[in-house]
Amino acid sequence: MPRRNLRKFQSCQRILRCNPTYRYRHMKRTALAATNRILSASSEVEGEASCSTKQTVTDIPAAAGKEVSESEPLTDDPRDWPSRISDRQVCDIVAHGPPQQNKSCEFPFNKERRRFTSTHFYRTMANGEKIRRSWLMYSVKKDAIFWFCCKLFGTGDIPLHRGTSGWKALSKRLQQHETGKGHQDCMVKWFDLRSGIVNCTSIDQLELQAFLKERDFWRNVVKRMVDVVIFLSERNLAFRGSNEKLGDPSNVNFLGLFELLAKYDTVLSELLQRIKKAEIHVQYLSPQIQNELIQFVASNIQEVNIAQLKKAKYYSIILDCTPDMSHEEQMSVVLRFVECNGEDGVNIREVFVGFLNVHDTTGEGLLEAFLEKANNLGIDIADMRGQAYDNGTNMRGKNKGVQARMLEINDRALYVPCGAHTWNLVISDAAKSLKYAVDFFGLINRIYVIFSSSPSRWDILQEHMPISVKGLSDTRWESRIDAVKPLHYHLEELCNALSSLREYVLDKKDGNTATEAGALLDHVTTWPFVLTVYTWYDILFHVNKTSKLIQSPDVSINVLQAEVGATKKFLEDYRNTGYISVVTNAREIAEHMGIEQVFPETRVRRKKRMFDYECADDSSRLSAEEKFKSQFFLVLTDQTISSVSLRFDQLVGWYKLFGFLYNTNSLKQRHRENELENHSKNFERKMGDIDANELIMELNCFIYVIKKERGLVTANNFLTYIYKNSLQEIYPNLCICIRILLTTPITVADAERSFSRMKLIKNILCSTTTDDRLSALAVISIENKIARSLDYD
């Protein structure tokens, strides 16, 4: 190299060594550029070589064309670092230290059947001691290694400063490099800069502190914006208004909360002042930033839930569909799993993971939409052990429904129809089984309509009744108890309200309404109507109680089995003895109101006997009360009992599979009858997740634990006891069986509840909300406990 160029080169190197941070940033860049020009113009560099260059290497090309902002921090993968690293990025990465070395990674083989190993992270000395090479970094994305200090402070004259993916003779090349002068100089610069940052002794510490202060300021701004997003999302409030101007009342909630907090918070107050003075262009207040923050929070919530699901291994799916405000079909996806902790015991969780906009509502289309969602979430379909849907044909169809197609993929994902929907169908079957029941609910709906048609009529109702009458639901039949309840407890007050309404509309010259009110009053004061009210209330009360109980996420299939059995037993007893209690209770209110306890006589239509062997019509010999009992009370109860047996027939199959684990009594009974072996082998044959012989031994041991320990009644108690006492190693197969049992869903209530949130988020004023935004807002709203516990740092 000519003497003149050598002097320039040495001058540039002195500048680089003396100014490791920001103050002479411009001088550094100029010196570095001059150094590169000198080196490229020279054919060889005189002086000592930093290390031997005789070994052929595979140099990794620089990340050309990748523009990275100077304020943007570097990632943990050195392959993504730009070829030109700014001073701010150097200081930031030095302050945090080099990325952690992933020593447990499975390093892949290259085309030459060679690969990198974790032993290269250490340098073996002559005496056998090993020294860690903290400067060595491995890129998983590119299967290459990089030198931390040389990547930050090295120049083009240092071999391998861009990294390498050639593994031939790597140990020798690493030793040659780390003993070379170029590497040693970079190490000195690294340690000097790190020491200056840690001890606050660098010459440009003031600028560094200003940079860190600015960075902390924007971090605090983002934290507050995330809190605002969570606050609005969990309350299902709109973010934006008719404009996006600060100080305008029409900017609605997001900007309004920002302005409110800026009055009391110093960080947001400073940001507001900067915006007003037009000092900055970055504000973190735009609609695009709001959407990014919403997606960021929702994705973090999903990561937490999916991590817990994968830890639990087994899960079940709950799907349900409904149209949204813009008439698009949205499918709610809920995952159910059992979270087992040593301290907290067992927690059955049903987590909402989002809405899916489905255009094909057939069984095939719904399944494909879910499988795509499962693939994005990274969950294994083979670990699914249950599926619950409503009673729609596209969901529960035995040939082409979602459950049938899912069983073709995973035959261990057992289908359970929604218990709440099934109870709806039981009541629907009973109500439609006879004409008198249809007339009864039609009469209740007429009472509601006549009072709710105007505010003045509603005021008349409220003057007489402490609770108002309710309308009927076309889908939730068990909720009709709310419509029957006012008549059951306040029939006298209702009659007074109808009488007052009749007088009121007569004064208004409204003859039609007066006639309607008079007809309703005459009808509700008959003895058969009073008996019907008390009969329907008794049946609806027990069905509604059971339906509400099984809608809790903590309830498993053993509870459903017990509740269905208890309700069926009540109905059977009610059929035999219930009519007497109904007459007794109804007689009290009838005597108090002066209602005549007689049944209206109807003309008997006699059938003509066509043949002599035909028997006479026995119905003509029955009294009016006997006809009411046989044609209404007995038909209603018989139909309800029959519908319960028919629609919950699948519980028999579940009982054969899981029945021996339902509770203490069932387990002891199977033990006494020597049936544990048959049940264990049946479970292994059906599910295949356990060893039947080992399970038999574990159950025999656990029987003695149940006899000694109090409080071990249900399967949930069994699993809680095992985990709180860290007995998983003793009862591994029993744990698996109970976890699968508790993972099985019995209702789609959580999916139904998510639709309530959807209607609040995507309402008539926000009908253009995109699917991604709708799903993310619903995730934050429903999983708000996790949203509040997120760690922003």
C-alpha positions in Angstrom: 0.0 0.0 0.0 1.4 3.5 -0.8 2.6 5.5 2.2 0.0 8.2 1.7 -2.9 5.7 1.7 -1.4 3.9 4.7 -1.4 7.2 6.7 -5.1 7.7 5.8 -5.9 4.2 6.8 -4.2 4.5 10.2 -6.0 7.8 10.8 -9.4 6.3 10.1 -8.6 3.4 12.4 -7.7 5.8 15.2 -11.0 7.7 14.8 -12.9 4.4 15.0 -11.1 3.3 18.2 -11.4 6.6 20.0 -15.1 7.3 19.3 -17.1 4.1 20.0 -20.5 5.8 20.3 -22.5 8.8 19.0 -20.7 12.1 19.4 -18.5 11.7 16.3 -21.1 9.7 14.4 -20.5 11.7 11.2 -16.8 11.4 11.5 -17.0 7.7 12.1 -19.1 7.2 9.0 -16.7 9.3 6.9 -13.7 7.4 8.3 -15.4 4.0 7.7 -16.2 5.0 4.1 -12.7 6.1 3.5 -11.3 2.9 5.0 -13.5 0.8 2.7 -12.4 2.8 -0.4 -8.8 2.4 0.6 -9.1 -1.3 1.1 -11.0 -1.9 -2.1 -8.5 0.1 -4.1 -5.5 -1.7 -2.8 -4.7 -5.2 -4.0 -3.3 -6.3 -0.6 -2.8 -4.9 2.9 0.7 -4.6 4.2 1.3 -5.5 7.8 0.0 -8.2 10.0 -3.0 -10.2 8.9 -5.7 -10.5 11.4 -5.8 -14.3 10.9 -4.8 -16.9 8.4 -6.8 -16.7 5.1 -5.5 -19.9 3.6 -8.5 -21.9 4.7 -11.4 -21.8 2.2 -14.6 -20.6 3.8 -18.2 -20.1 2.9 -19.0 -16.5 3.5 -22.6 -15.4 4.1 -23.6 -12.5 1.8 -24.7 -9.3 3.5 -28.4 -8.5 3.9 -28.4 -6.2 0.9 -31.3 -3.9 0.3 -32.8 -4.2 3.7 -33.5 -0.7 5.0 -33.7 -0.5 8.8 -34.4 2.6 10.8 -31.6 3.8 13.1 -34.0 3.8 16.0 -35.3 0.3 15.3 -33.6 -2.4 17.6 -31.9 -5.4 16.2 -33.5 -8.8 16.3 -32.0 -11.9 18.1 -31.1 -13.5 14.7 -27.9 -12.0 13.3 -28.8 -13.0 9.8 -31.5 -10.2 9.9 -29.0 -7.5 10.9 -28.3 -5.0 8.1 -24.9 -4.6 6.5 -24.7 -1.1 8.0 -25.5 -1.0 11.7 -26.1 2.4 13.2 -24.5 3.7 16.3 -27.7 3.6 18.2 -28.3 0.0 17.3 -24.7 -0.8 18.3 -25.1 0.8 21.7 -28.5 -0.9 22.2 -27.3 -4.4 21.4 -24.1 -4.0 23.4 -26.1 -2.9 26.4 -28.3 -6.0 26.2 -25.5 -8.3 25.3 -25.2 -10.9 22.5 -28.2 -13.2 21.9 -28.4 -16.3 24.0 -26.8 -19.4 22.5 -29.4 -22.1 21.8 -27.3 -25.1 22.9 -30.3 -27.5 22.9 -31.2 -26.8 19.2 -31.1 -29.7 16.7 -28.6 -28.4 14.2 -29.4 -29.6 10.6 -27.0 -31.3 8.2 -25.9 -29.5 5.1 -25.4 -31.0 1.6 -22.0 -32.3 2.6 -23.6 -34.2 5.6 -21.9 -31.9 8.0 -23.5 -29.7 10.7 -22.7 -27.3 13.5 -22.6 -28.7 17.1 -22.9 -27.0 20.5 -19.3 -28.0 21.4 -18.1 -25.1 19.2 -19.6 -22.7 21.8 -16.6 -23.5 24.0 -12.9 -23.3 23.4 -10.9 -26.2 24.8 -7.6 -25.2 26.4 -4.4 -27.3 26.5 -5.2 -28.4 30.1 -8.7 -29.6 29.1 -10.6 -26.6 30.6 -13.4 -25.1 28.5 -13.9 -21.4 28.0 -17.3 -20.1 26.7 -17.2 -18.2 23.4 -19.8 -15.6 24.2 -19.1 -13.8 20.9 -20.3 -16.8 18.8 -23.8 -16.6 17.5 -25.9 -19.2 15.6 -28.7 -18.2 13.2 -31.4 -20.8 13.1 -33.0 -19.3 10.0 -29.9 -19.6 7.8 -28.0 -22.4 9.6 -24.9 -20.1 9.9 -22.7 -18.8 12.6 -21.6 -15.1 13.2 -19.1 -13.3 15.3 -20.8 -10.8 17.6 -17.9 -8.3 18.1 -16.7 -8.6 14.5 -20.2 -8.2 13.2 -20.5 -4.9 15.1 -17.0 -3.4 14.9 -15.2 -5.4 12.2 -14.4 -4.2 8.6 -14.0 -6.0 5.3 -10.4 -7.0 6.0 -11.5 -9.4 8.7 -12.3 -12.9 7.3 -15.6 -14.3 8.2 -16.9 -11.0 9.6 -20.2 -11.7 7.7 -20.4 -15.2 9.2 -20.1 -18.7 7.6 -22.1 -21.8 7.0 -19.2 -24.0 6.1 -18.6 -26.6 8.8 -15.5 -28.3 7.4 -12.5 -27.9 9.7 -14.6 -25.4 11.7 -12.7 -25.9 15.0 -9.4 -25.0 13.4 -10.8 -22.0 11.7 -12.4 -20.8 14.9 -9.1 -21.1 16.8 -7.3 -19.2 14.0 -9.9 -16.4 14.0 -10.1 -15.9 17.8 -6.3 -15.6 18.0 -6.1 -13.2 15.2 -5.4 -9.5 15.7 -8.5 -8.3 14.0 -10.8 -10.3 16.3 -8.8 -9.2 19.3 -9.3 -5.5 18.3 -13.0 -6.0 17.9 -13.2 -7.7 21.3 -11.4 -4.7 22.9 -13.8 -2.2 21.3 -16.8 -4.3 22.5 -15.6 -4.5 26.1 -14.6 -0.8 26.1 -18.0 0.3 24.9 -19.8 -2.1 27.3 -17.8 -0.8 30.2 -18.6 2.8 29.2 -22.3 2.1 29.0 -22.4 0.2 32.3 -20.3 2.6 34.3 -21.6 5.8 32.6 -18.0 6.8 31.8 -18.1 7.1 28.0 -17.4 10.5 26.5 -20.9 10.8 24.9 -22.9 9.5 27.9 -25.1 12.6 27.8 -26.3 11.7 24.3 -26.8 8.1 25.3 -28.9 9.1 28.3 -30.9 11.4 26.0 -31.5 8.5 23.6 -32.5 6.1 26.5 -34.8 8.8 27.9 -36.5 9.2 24.5 -36.8 5.5 24.1 -38.4 5.1 27.6 -40.8 8.0 26.8 -42.1 6.2 23.7 -42.3 2.9 25.5 -44.4 4.6 28.2 -46.6 6.1 25.5 -47.2 2.7 23.9 -48.0 1.1 27.3 -50.7 3.7 27.9 -52.1 3.3 24.5 -52.3 -0.5 25.0 -54.1 0.1 28.3 -56.6 2.3 26.5 -57.2 -0.4 23.9 -57.8 -3.0 26.6 -60.1 -0.6 28.5 -62.3 0.1 25.5 -62.2 -3.5 24.2 -63.3 -5.2 27.4 -66.3 -2.8 27.6 -67.2 -3.3 23.9 -67.0 0.5 23.3 -66.4 2.1 19.9 -62.9 3.5 19.3 -63.4 6.1 16.6 -66.0 8.7 15.8 -66.9 10.9 12.9 -63.5 12.5 12.8 -60.0 12.1 14.2 -59.2 15.6 15.4 -57.9 16.2 18.9 -60.1 18.5 20.9 -63.2 17.7 19.0 -66.1 16.0 21.0 -66.9 13.8 17.9 -63.6 12.0 18.1 -65.3 9.6 20.5 -63.5 7.2 22.9 -59.9 6.5 22.0 -58.8 10.1 21.4 -61.2 11.3 24.1 -59.5 9.0 26.7 -56.1 10.2 25.5 -57.1 13.8 26.0 -58.5 13.0 29.4 -55.5 11.1 30.6 -53.2 13.8 29.3 -54.6 16.2 31.9 -53.2 14.1 34.7 -50.4 12.0 33.2 -47.1 13.6 32.5 -46.1 11.3 29.7 -49.3 11.8 27.6 -49.3 15.5 28.5 -45.8 15.9 27.0 -46.9 13.9 23.9 -50.0 16.2 23.5 -47.8 19.3 23.7 -45.4 17.9 21.1 -48.4 17.2 18.8 -49.8 20.7 19.2 -46.4 22.3 18.6 -46.0 20.0 15.5 -42.6 18.8 16.8 -43.2 15.2 15.8 -45.0 13.2 13.2 -45.2 9.9 15.1 -48.1 10.0 17.5 -49.4 6.4 18.0 -52.9 7.7 17.7 -53.9 6.9 14.1 -56.5 4.3 13.2 -53.8 2.0 11.7 -51.9 2.1 15.0 -55.1 1.3 16.9 -55.7 -1.7 14.7 -52.1 -2.9 15.2 -52.4 -2.6 19.0 -55.7 -4.5 19.0 -54.2 -7.3 16.9 -51.0 -7.2 19.1 -53.0 -7.6 22.4 -55.3 -10.3 20.9 -52.4 -12.3 19.5 -50.6 -12.2 22.9 -53.8 -13.5 24.6 -54.0 -16.3 22.1 -50.4 -17.2 22.7 -51.0 -17.5 26.4 -54.1 -19.7 25.9 -52.5 -21.9 23.3 -49.4 -22.4 25.4 -51.6 -23.6 28.3 -53.6 -25.8 26.0 -50.5 -27.5 24.6 -49.3 -28.0 28.2 -52.6 -29.7 29.0 -52.3 -31.8 25.7 -55.9 -32.9 25.4 -58.6 -30.5 24.3 -62.1 -30.4 22.9 -63.8 -28.0 20.4 -67.0 -26.1 20.7 -68.4 -24.5 17.5 -71.6 -22.5 16.9 -72.7 -20.2 14.1 -74.9 -17.1 13.8 -75.2 -14.2 11.4 -73.8 -10.8 12.3 -75.2 -7.3 11.7 -73.9 -7.3 8.1 -75.7 -10.6 7.5 -72.5 -12.6 7.3 -72.2 -16.0 8.9 -69.8 -16.0 11.9 -68.6 -19.2 13.5 -67.5 -19.0 17.1 -64.5 -21.2 18.0 -64.0 -22.2 21.7 -61.4 -24.7 23.0 -61.9 -26.6 26.2 -59.0 -28.2 28.2 -58.1 -29.0 31.8 -55.4 -26.9 33.4 -53.6 -28.9 36.1 -51.4 -27.1 38.7 -49.8 -28.5 41.8 -50.9 -25.5 44.0 -54.1 -24.5 42.4 -55.3 -28.0 41.6 -57.5 -28.5 38.6 -59.2 -25.8 36.5 -61.5 -26.6 33.6 -61.1 -23.8 31.0 -63.1 -22.9 27.9 -61.1 -20.2 26.0 -62.4 -18.2 23.0 -60.0 -18.0 20.1 -62.0 -16.0 17.6 -64.7 -15.7 15.0 -64.5 -17.3 11.5 -66.4 -15.8 8.6 -67.8 -18.8 6.8 -69.4 -18.6 3.4 -70.0 -22.4 3.0 -72.3 -23.5 5.9 -72.3 -27.1 5.0 -70.5 -29.7 7.2 -67.5 -29.7 4.8 -67.2 -25.9 4.6 -67.4 -25.5 8.4 -64.8 -28.2 9.0 -62.4 -26.7 6.5 -62.7 -23.3 8.2 -61.9 -24.8 11.6 -59.0 -26.9 10.3 -57.4 -23.8 8.8 -57.8 -22.0 12.1 -56.3 -24.9 14.0 -53.3 -24.9 11.7 -52.8 -21.2 12.2 -53.0 -21.7 16.0 -50.5 -24.6 15.8 -52.7 -27.2 17.7 -52.6 -30.9 16.9 -55.9 -32.4 15.7 -54.7 -35.8 17.0 -55.0 -34.5 20.6 -58.7 -33.6 20.3 -60.9 -35.8 22.5 -64.3 -34.2 22.2 -66.5 -32.0 20.0 -69.7 -30.2 20.9 -72.1 -28.4 18.6 -75.7 -27.4 18.5 -78.4 -29.7 17.1 -78.3 -28.3 13.6 -78.1 -30.9 10.8 -74.9 -29.4 9.3 -73.3 -29.9 12.7 -74.6 -33.2 14.1 -75.4 -35.0 10.9 -74.3 -38.7 11.1 -73.1 -38.8 7.4 -72.1 -35.4 6.3 -72.1 -33.3 9.4 -69.1 -31.7 11.0 -69.0 -34.3 13.7 -69.0 -37.2 11.2 -66.3 -35.6 9.1 -64.2 -34.9 12.2 -64.5 -38.5 13.3 -63.0 -39.6 10.0 -59.9 -37.5 10.8 -59.7 -38.4 14.5 -61.9 -41.2 15.7 -61.2 -40.4 19.3 -62.8 -36.9 19.1 -66.1 -38.1 20.5 -69.2 -36.1 19.7 -71.5 -34.7 22.5 -74.7 -32.8 21.5 -75.2 -29.6 23.4 -77.1 -30.4 26.6 -78.8 -26.9 26.7 -80.1 -27.2 23.1 -81.3 -30.7 23.9 -83.3 -29.5 26.8 -84.8 -26.8 24.5 -85.9 -29.6 22.2 -87.4 -31.6 25.1 -89.6 -28.7 26.1 -90.4 -27.9 22.4 -91.5 -31.5 21.9 -93.8 -31.3 25.0 -95.3 -27.9 24.0 -96.1 -29.0 20.5 -97.5 -32.4 21.5 -101.0 -31.1 22.3 -103.2 -28.3 21.1 -104.0 -27.0 24.6 -100.3 -26.2 25.3 -100.0 -24.3 22.0 -103.1 -22.2 23.0 -101.7 -21.6 26.4 -98.4 -20.0 25.3 -100.3 -18.1 22.6 -102.5 -16.6 25.3 -99.4 -15.6 27.4 -97.9 -13.9 24.3 -101.2 -12.0 23.7 -101.0 -10.7 27.3 -97.5 -9.4 26.7 -98.4 -7.8 23.4 -101.5 -5.9 24.7 -99.5 -4.3 27.5 -96.3 -3.6 25.6 -98.0 -1.9 22.7 -97.9 1.5 24.3 -96.2 3.2 27.3 -99.5 4.1 29.0 -100.6 0.5 29.0 -97.2 -0.6 30.4 -97.7 1.9 33.2 -101.0 0.3 34.1 -99.3 -3.1 34.3 -96.5 -1.7 36.5 -99.0 -0.1 38.9 -100.5 -3.5 39.7 -97.7 -6.0 39.3 -94.3 -6.0 41.0 -92.7 -7.9 38.1 -93.6 -7.4 34.5 -94.9 -10.0 32.0 -92.3 -11.3 29.5 -92.5 -12.2 25.9 -91.8 -15.6 24.5 -88.5 -16.8 23.0 -88.7 -18.8 19.8 -85.5 -20.7 20.4 -85.0 -20.9 24.2 -88.0 -22.9 25.4 -86.7 -23.3 28.9 -86.6 -19.5 29.3 -90.4 -19.5 29.0 -90.4 -20.0 32.7 -89.9 -16.2 32.9 -93.2 -15.7 31.0 -95.0 -18.2 33.2 -93.6 -16.9 36.5 -95.6 -13.7 36.7 -98.8 -15.7 36.2 -97.8 -18.2 38.8 -97.1 -15.8 41.6 -99.2 -12.7 40.6 -102.3 -14.0 38.8 -104.6 -11.8 40.9 -102.5 -8.6 40.2 -102.6 -9.5 36.5 -106.4 -9.8 36.5 -106.6 -6.3 38.2 -104.3 -4.9 35.5 -106.4 -6.3 32.7 -109.6 -4.9 34.3 -107.9 -1.5 34.7 -106.7 -1.6 31.1 -110.2 -2.5 29.9 -111.7 0.6 31.7 -108.8 2.8 30.4 -109.3 1.9 26.7 -113.1 2.2 27.0 -112.5 5.8 28.1 -110.3 6.2 25.0 -113.2 4.8 22.8 -110.9 1.8 21.8 -113.4 -1.0 21.4 -111.1 -3.5 19.9 -108.6 -3.3 22.7 -111.3 -3.4 25.3 -112.8 -6.5 23.8 -109.3 -8.1 23.7 -108.6 -7.2 27.4 -112.1 -8.5 28.4 -111.5 -11.8 26.6 -108.1 -12.3 28.2 -109.5 -11.5 31.6 -112.3 -14.1 31.1 -109.8 -16.7 30.0 -107.2 -16.3 32.8 -109.9 -16.6 35.4 -110.9 -20.1 34.4 -110.1 -23.2 36.5 -108.3 -25.1 33.7 -106.0 -22.1 33.0 -104.9 -21.9 36.6 -104.1 -25.6 36.6 -102.2 -25.2 33.4 -100.1 -22.4 34.8 -99.1 -24.4 37.9 -98.3 -27.5 35.8 -96.1 -25.7 33.3 -94.3 -23.8 36.0 -93.4 -27.0 37.9 -92.0 -28.7 34.7 -90.2 -25.6 33.4 -88.7 -24.8 36.8 -86.9 -28.1 37.0 -85.8 -28.2 33.4 -84.6 -24.6 33.6 -82.6 -25.4 36.7 -80.8 -28.3 35.1 -80.2 -26.4 31.9 -78.6 -23.4 33.7 -76.5 -25.7 35.9 -74.9 -27.6 33.0 -73.9 -24.4 31.2 -71.0 -23.7 33.6 -67.6 -24.5 32.2 -66.7 -26.4 35.4 -69.4 -29.0 34.8 -68.4 -32.2 33.1 -70.4 -35.1 31.6 -70.8 -37.0 34.9 -72.7 -34.0 36.2 -74.9 -34.0 33.1 -75.6 -37.7 33.6 -76.6 -37.1 37.2 -78.8 -34.1 36.5 -80.6 -35.8 33.6 -81.3 -38.8 35.7 -82.6 -36.6 38.6 -84.9 -34.6 36.2 -86.2 -37.7 34.6 -86.9 -39.2 38.1 -88.8 -36.0 39.0 -90.9 -36.2 35.9 -91.8 -39.8 36.5 -92.9 -39.1 40.1 -94.6 -35.9 38.9 -96.7 -37.9 36.5 -97.9 -40.2 39.2 -98.5 -37.7 42.1 -98.0 -34.3 40.6 -101.6 -33.7 39.6 -102.8 -33.8 43.2 -100.2 -31.2 44.3 -101.2 -29.0 41.3 -104.9 -29.1 42.2 -104.0 -28.4 45.9 -101.8 -25.3 45.1 -104.2 -24.0 42.4 -107.2 -24.3 44.7 -105.7 -21.8 47.2 -105.3 -19.0 44.6 -108.7 -19.9 43.0 -110.5 -19.6 46.4 -108.7 -16.3 47.1 -109.7 -14.8 43.7 -113.2 -16.3 43.7 -112.6 -18.4 40.6 -115.1 -21.2 40.2 -113.4 -24.6 40.3 -115.3 -26.2 37.5 -114.3 -27.5 34.0 -116.4 -26.2 31.1 -118.5 -28.9 29.6 -118.1 -29.5 25.9 -120.4 -31.4 23.5 -119.3 -34.9 23.0 -119.1 -36.0 19.4 -120.0 -39.6 19.3 -118.4 -41.8 16.6 -120.7 -44.0 14.6 -120.0 -47.7 15.0 -119.4 -49.3 11.6 -119.1 -52.9 12.9 -120.5 -54.8 15.8 -117.1 -55.8 17.1 -116.1 -52.1 17.6 -116.0 -51.1 21.2 -117.8 -48.0 22.5 -116.0 -44.7 22.8 -114.8 -44.6 26.4 -113.9 -40.9 26.2 -117.6 -40.0 26.4 -117.8 -41.6 29.8 -115.0 -39.5 31.3 -115.8 -36.4 33.3 -114.5 -33.0 32.3 -111.7 -33.2 35.0 -110.7 -36.7 33.9 -110.5 -35.5 30.3 -108.3 -32.6 31.3 -106.0 -34.9 33.2 -105.8 -37.5 30.5 -105.7 -35.2 27.5 -103.4 -32.6 29.0 -101.5 -33.5 32.2 -100.7 -37.1 31.3 -99.9 -36.4 27.7 -97.6 -33.5 28.6 -95.6 -35.5 31.2 -95.5 -38.6 29.1 -94.2 -36.7 26.1 -91.5 -34.9 28.3 -90.3 -38.2 29.8 -90.2 -39.9 26.3 -88.3 -36.9 24.8 -85.7 -37.0 27.6 -85.0 -40.7 27.1 -84.8 -40.3 23.4 -82.7 -37.2 23.1 -80.2 -38.1 25.8 -79.7 -41.7 24.6 -76.0 -41.0 23.9 -75.4 -40.7 27.7 -75.7 -44.5 27.8 -72.6 -44.8 25.6 -70.7 -42.3 27.6 -71.7 -44.1 30.8 -70.2 -47.3 29.5 -67.0 -45.5 28.7 -66.5 -43.2 31.6 -69.1 -44.4 34.2 -66.6 -46.1 36.5 -64.9 -42.7 37.0 -67.9 -40.5 37.6 -67.8 -40.5 41.4 -66.8 -42.5 44.5 -69.9 -44.7 44.5 -69.5 -45.8 40.9 -65.8 -46.6 41.4 -66.5 -48.6 44.6 -69.4 -50.4 42.9 -67.3 -51.5 39.9 -64.6 -52.6 42.3 -67.0 -54.8 44.3 -68.5 -56.3 41.1 -64.9 -56.9 39.7 -65.8 -54.8 36.6 -62.8 -52.5 36.7 -60.9 -54.8 34.3 -63.6 -54.7 31.7 -64.0 -50.9 31.9 -60.3 -50.4 31.7 -59.9 -52.5 28.6 -62.9 -50.9 27.0 -61.4 -47.4 27.6 -58.0 -48.6 26.1 -59.8 -50.1 23.1 -61.9 -46.9 22.5 -59.4 -44.1 23.3 -56.0 -45.8 23.2 -54.3 -43.3 25.5 -53.6 -45.6 28.5 -52.4 -49.1 29.4 -55.4 -51.1 30.7 -53.3 -53.4 33.0 -51.5 -50.4 34.6 -54.8 -48.6 35.0 -56.3 -51.6 36.9 -53.5 -51.6 39.4 -53.7 -47.8 39.9 -57.5 -48.0 40.5 -57.1 -50.8 43.0 -54.6 -48.6 44.9 -56.7 -45.5 44.6 -59.7 -47.3 46.2 -57.9 -47.4 49.5 -57.1 -43.7 49.2 -60.8 -42.9 48.7 -61.7 -44.9 51.9 -59.2 -42.9 54.0 -59.5 -39.4 52.5 -62.6 -37.4 53.0 -63.9 -35.1 50.2 -63.0 -37.4 47.3 -66.4 -37.6 45.8 -66.3 -36.6 42.1 -63.7 -37.1 39.3 -62.7 -33.5 39.7 -61.9 -34.2 43.3 -59.8 -37.2 42.3 -57.6 -35.2 39.9 -57.2 -32.3 42.3 -56.0 -34.6 45.0 -53.5 -36.3 42.7 -52.0 -33.0 41.5 -52.0 -31.2 44.9 -50.1 -34.1 46.4 -47.8 -34.6 43.3 -48.9 -38.2 42.8 -48.9 -38.1 39.0 -46.0 -40.6 38.9 -48.1 -43.1 40.9 -51.4 -42.7 39.0 -50.3 -41.6 35.4 -53.0 -43.6 33.6 -55.7 -42.6 36.0 -54.8 -38.9 35.5 -55.1 -39.4 31.7 -58.5 -40.9 32.0 -59.9 -38.2 34.3 -58.4 -35.4 32.2 -60.1 -36.8 29.1 -63.4 -37.1 31.0 -63.2 -33.5 32.2 -62.1 -32.3 28.8 -65.3 -33.5 27.2 -67.8 -30.6 26.7 -71.5 -30.9 27.3 -72.8 -27.5 26.1 -72.0 -24.8 23.6 -72.9 -22.1 26.1 -69.6 -20.2 25.9 -69.9 -20.0 22.1 -73.5 -18.7 22.6 -72.2 -16.1 25.0 -69.6 -14.9 22.5 -72.4 -13.9 20.2 -73.6 -11.5 22.8 -70.2 -9.7 22.7 -70.3 -9.8 18.9 -73.6 -8.0 18.8 -72.2 -5.3 21.1 -69.0 -4.9 19.0 -70.5 -5.1 15.5 -73.7 -3.2 16.0 -75.7 -1.0 13.6 -73.2 1.9 14.0 -70.2 -0.4 13.4 -71.6 -2.7 10.8 -68.5 -2.3 8.5 -66.1 -3.7 11.1 -63.6 -6.1 9.4 -63.5 -9.8 10.4 -60.0 -9.6 11.8 -60.9 -6.6 14.0 -64.1 -8.1 15.1 -62.4 -11.3 16.2 -59.5 -9.5 17.9 -61.9 -7.2 19.9 -64.0 -10.2 20.9 -60.9 -12.1 22.2 -59.8 -9.1 24.3 -63.4 -8.6 25.6 -64.0 -12.2 26.5 -60.5 -13.0 27.8 -60.1 -9.7 29.6 -58.5 -11.3 32.7 -55.5 -12.4 30.6 -55.4 -9.1 28.8 -55.0 -7.3 32.1 -52.2 -9.6 33.2 -50.1 -9.2 30.1 -46.5 -8.1 30.6 -45.6 -5.3 28.1 -41.9 -5.5 28.8 
